[in-house]
């Protein structure tokens, strides 16, 4: 691979092709360009992706996927998880890849086994997933600083993969191939479901006549998140962790009538919270009995 420098030389600059100008692909392309790499082409189909490509990758030609892949030292496949395996297999079947080419995907759920369809192409597979939620705007470039990337690759390419992450401003975190789904489930459960939870809380505050729900929630959620990251289950507070069955019963009755769409979420999280509070010793079994009875009674209601 003539484009790879020795440690004593300036880090290698790659010709980079970006397949998919979605929120992730366009931002990572811009981050690689900031690091001095040359973005040779980007694929974009929808109006939104074309707009992102124009804003974040100015001057980069929009090309077909095979044209983006052809001649690139590093190919970034920033496509939905379920489309990745078929895309890799299709590109391999048409001879789009070249031996020694670095091919990186940004999926959290997949490791490098998703590249099995391209084994004969002799590519170097990289799975680099930024543990961050993207807006697809220049704001994300700042958020990449110190963002962790889940890194999975072959041993030969690990130093290079980690160097690419550092160049984009991130912090590489090694994820074994067989733990990739666990890693992604943790992130999706924490981040995606947090958005649902916060949106539901804002919905309830708005229904109570609070004019600016985010203003009420922000300091509380900031403190709760900081405490949870620092102390784990020891940060649990509130009526479930205290075993206040009467208060929880009031919540349930209110939600049953006023927000039945939120009730299943409340019941599931209240039960999970009670279980963690019990296991961590913050909730005594005697206090938990009445609380769990309230939840079980509501869950059994037709």
N, C-alpha and C positions, 0 to 999 in steps of 0.2 A: 504494500500500500504506500505509494510514493508520497501521498499527502500527509502522512503521519510523521511528525518531527521527533527528533530525539529530545530527551529532557533538557539538553543544553541549548536547544534552539527555541525560537519563538513558537508558542503553541500553534498547531496547525490550523489554518483557516479552511473551512470546507465550503464547497458548493452545495447548497442545501435546497432540496425540493420539498414543499409543503403540500401534502395531499389533504385537503379539507380546511377551508378558511372559516371554520366555526369559531366559537369563543376561545377554545383552547389553542387550536392550530395557529390562528392569526397572532395571538399574543406571544406564544413561544417562538414563532417565526420572527417577530419583532425583537424579542429578547436575544435570539441568536444573531440577528443583524447588529444589534447594539454591541455584541461581543466581538464583532469584526468578521463574522461569517458572511458569505455572499449568497443571498437568496435568489436562486435562478428561476424559480417559477412557483406558482401556487394554483391549485385547482379550486374553483368556486363556481357554484351553479345558481343558487338563490340570490335574490336581490340583497338580502341581509348579509350573506357571505361576501358578495361582491363589494358591498359598502365597507365591510370590515377590512377586506384586502386593500382597498383603496386608502383607508384611513391609517392602518397599521403597517402596511407593506407598500408604501408609495413607490411607484416606478417598477415594481415587480410584475412581470408579465403573467397574465392569467392564461393557463394552458390546460390541455387535457391531462388526465391522470398519467397516461403512459409518457407524455412529453415531460411532465414534472419529474418523473422517476428517472428517465433516461439521462445519463451523464452526471447525475448528482452523486457526490461523495456520501452525503447523509440524506436519507429520505425520512421525513416525519409523517407518519400515518395518524392523523388526528380525526378519526371517524368513530361513529358509535360502536360500542362494544360488540353488538350482535352482527355488525357488518364486517368486522375486522378479518376474521378467518377467511371468508369468501373473497375479500379484496386481496389478501396475501396470496391465496391459491390462484386467483385469476391473473395476477401480475406475474407469478412464477410460470404459469402455463403459457403465457404469451411471450416469455423470455424478456420481460421488462427489467428484471434485476440483473446485476452483473456480479461476478465473484468478488468477494471482499468488500462489497458495498455495505455501508452501515445503514440498517433499516430500524427505525425507532417507532414504537407506538406509544400512545399516551393513555391507554386504558388502565384503570386501576385493577379491574377484575382479572385481567389476563397477565400471565407472565410471558415467557418466550416459547412455551409450547404451542401458542397460536401461530407460530411461524413454521410449524411442521410441514405445511404445504409448499414451503420454499427451501427445503433442506438441500435439494439438488442444485439450487442456485448458488449455494455457498456464500450466503450473506452473513454478516455479523449482526445478530439480533439484539435489540435493546428494548427494554420495557421501562420507560421513565414516566412516572405518573406524579404530577404536581398535586399535593394534598391541599388544594385551595379551590374555592368556588370562583368562577370567572364571570365577568360581565361582558367580555369581548371588547373592552375599550382600553385606552392608554392607562387608566387607573390600575389595571391589573399588573402593569410592569413594575410599579412600586410595590405591590403586594407580593410579587415574586421574591423580593429581597428577604432572605432567611426563611422562605417557604420550604418545607420538606418535600422531597421527591422520593417516592418509592422506587428503588432501583433493583431490577432483576436482569441479569444477562449471563453470558458465559464468562468463565474466569478470565479468559484472554482479554475481553473487552471491558472488564469492570473498571480499571483505572480511567479509561477513556470515557465511559458512561458517567462516572462520578465527576470527571473534569468538565463535561458538558453541563451538568447540573450546576456546578459552581460558577461556570461562566454565565449562566442565566440568572445568577444571584441566589440560587437555592442551596439547600443543605441535603446532600444525598443520604438516604437511609436504606440500608440493604434489606431486601425482602426475599427470603428463599422462595423458589418456584412453587413449592407445595403449600406455601402460606399466603399466596397472593389473594385468594378469595377471602380468607379471614381478614387480611389487611383491608380489603376494599369494603367488606361488610361493616367493619368498625367505622370507617370514615363515612359511609353512606348513612349508617344508623345515627351517628353523632351529628353530622352536618345537615343532611337532607331532612331528617325527622325533626331536627331543631327548628328549621324554617316552618314546618307545619305546626309545631307546638306554639311558636311565637305568634304566628298568624292567627291561630285559634284564640290565644290570649288577648290579642288586639281586638278580635271580633267581639269577645265578651265585654271588654272595657268600652268599646264603642256602643254596644247595646245598653250599657249602664249609663250612657250619656257623657262619658269622658271625651272631651273634645280632641285631645291629643294622646291617644293610647301609647304611642312610642315614647313620649316624654315620661310617662309613668313607669314604663317597663325598663327603659334603658339602664338606669343606675342599678335596679334590682337584678337584672339579668347579667350585667357586667360583673357585679359582686358574686352572684351565684356561679358564673362560669369560672371566675378566678379562684374561688374557693374550691370548686370541684376539681379543677386541674391541679391544685396544690394538695388537696387533702382527700380526694376520692369520696368514698361513702361517708367519711367523717363530716363532710360538708352538708349532709342532709338536714333539712329543717322543715318546719311546717306541720300541718295537722296529721298527715300520714305518719311521719317519723315520730310524732309525739303520741300517736294512738288516739287522737281525738275523733272517735267514731261519730259523735253527734255532728261535728262540723262537716265531716266528709259526707254524712247522710244528707245534710242540708245542701251541699254542693250537688250531690247526685239528683236530688229532687228538683233543684233549680234547672239543671241541665236537661233533665228528662222533658221538661215542659218548654224551656226557653231556647235550648240549643241541642236538640237531639243528635245533630251531626257531630258534635264534639264529645258527647257522652261516652261512646266506645273508647275514644282515645284516653279520656280521663280515667275510666275504669281500668284499662290495661296498664297505664302508667302508675296508677295508685297501687295496684297489686304488685307490680315490679318494684316500686319504691318500698312497699311494706316488706317484701322478701329481702331486699338488700339491707334494710334497716334492722330486720331480725338477725340476719347473718352477721352483721357488723356489731351487734350488741346494743344498738341505739334504741331499738324498740323491744320491749319486754313481751314475752309470749302472752302474758295475761292481758296486756293492753291491746295486743294484736288480735286477739280472738274476736272481740266485738267489731273491730274494724273490718276484718276479713269477712265476717258474717254480713255486714252491710254490702260489701262488694259482691259477694256470692249471691245474695238475695236479688240484687239489681241485675246481675249477669244472667240469672235464671228467669227473669221476668219476660213474658212473651211479648 
